[in-house]
Amino acid sequence: QVQLVESGGGLVQAGGSLRLSCAVSGGIFSLNVMNWYRQAPGKQRELVATIFVGGNTNYADSVKGRFTISRDNAKKAVYLQMNSLKPEDTAVYYCNARRGSFDSWGQGTQVTVSS
């Protein structure tokens, strides 16, 4: 059974930085595509960043140039470095692991950016 546990959320002022971490247990981490999603109150969950098995990355337009996703296969962890945070980045951030039909989610971590 694969489990994902996010950490690193919190309250930060606009312009500040946070680093989210996602620890993965079970499964073969190195074969998973890893994603960070976020969901703001009253809005649909949206894909923020993706890191593929080979290390290539994709970002939502709204976070390009500010957020960086990375992975450490040895530690079975994925990270999201968030810089120049804006109030509109406020949301619950979720870690997701995906490979074929396999799809697993963490419980989420709250990020609140004050203006």
C-alpha positions in Angstrom: 0.0 0.0 0.0 1.4 3.4 -1.0 1.1 6.3 1.4 1.9 9.9 0.8 2.4 12.4 3.6 2.8 16.1 2.9 4.5 18.7 5.2 5.8 22.2 5.1 2.6 24.2 4.8 1.9 27.3 6.9 1.2 31.0 7.0 3.5 33.3 5.1 3.4 36.9 3.9 3.1 37.8 0.3 6.5 37.7 -1.3 7.7 35.0 1.0 8.7 31.4 0.4 7.7 27.9 1.6 9.0 24.5 0.7 6.6 21.6 0.7 7.7 18.0 1.1 5.9 14.8 0.3 7.3 11.5 1.7 6.2 8.4 -0.1 6.1 4.9 1.4 5.4 1.7 -0.4 5.5 1.0 -4.1 8.4 1.8 -6.5 8.8 5.5 -6.1 11.2 6.0 -9.0 8.6 4.7 -11.5 5.9 7.2 -10.4 5.0 10.5 -12.1 4.7 12.9 -9.1 2.4 15.8 -9.1 1.5 18.7 -6.8 -2.1 19.9 -7.0 -3.9 22.6 -5.0 -7.5 23.4 -4.2 -8.6 26.8 -3.0 -12.0 27.3 -1.2 -14.8 27.1 -3.7 -12.6 26.2 -6.6 -11.7 23.0 -8.4 -8.5 21.2 -7.7 -5.8 22.3 -10.1 -2.5 20.8 -11.2 0.4 22.9 -10.1 3.5 21.0 -11.1 4.6 17.6 -12.5 7.9 15.8 -12.4 8.3 12.8 -14.6 10.4 9.7 -14.1 13.3 11.1 -16.1 13.2 14.4 -14.3 11.4 16.6 -16.8 9.0 19.1 -15.3 5.8 20.9 -16.2 4.2 23.9 -14.4 0.9 25.7 -14.5 1.2 29.1 -16.1 0.3 30.7 -12.8 3.3 29.4 -11.0 6.0 29.3 -13.7 9.1 31.1 -12.7 8.1 31.0 -9.0 7.7 27.3 -8.1 10.1 24.5 -8.6 9.3 20.8 -8.3 12.0 18.3 -7.5 12.3 14.7 -6.5 14.8 12.5 -4.6 14.3 8.9 -5.6 16.7 7.7 -2.9 14.6 9.4 -0.2 11.3 8.6 -1.9 10.4 12.2 -1.6 9.1 15.0 -3.8 9.4 18.7 -3.0 7.8 22.0 -4.1 9.8 25.1 -3.6 7.5 28.1 -3.7 8.9 31.6 -4.0 7.4 35.0 -4.4 4.2 33.7 -3.0 0.9 35.6 -3.7 -2.4 35.6 -1.8 -3.9 33.7 -4.7 -1.6 30.8 -4.0 -3.6 30.2 -0.8 -4.9 26.7 -1.0 -4.6 23.1 0.3 -1.7 21.5 -1.5 -1.9 17.8 -2.3 0.8 15.4 -3.4 -0.1 12.8 -6.0 1.7 9.7 -7.3 0.6 8.2 -10.6 1.7 5.3 -12.8 -0.7 3.8 -15.3 -3.9 3.0 -13.4 -2.3 3.6 -10.1 -3.2 6.9 -8.5 -2.5 7.8 -4.9 -3.0 11.1 -2.9 -1.8 12.6 0.3 -4.0 14.3 2.9 -3.0 17.8 1.9 -1.2 20.6 3.6 -2.6 24.1 4.0 -0.7 27.1 2.5 -2.0 30.6 3.5 -0.4 33.7 2.0 -1.4 37.0 3.6 -1.3 40.3 1.8 
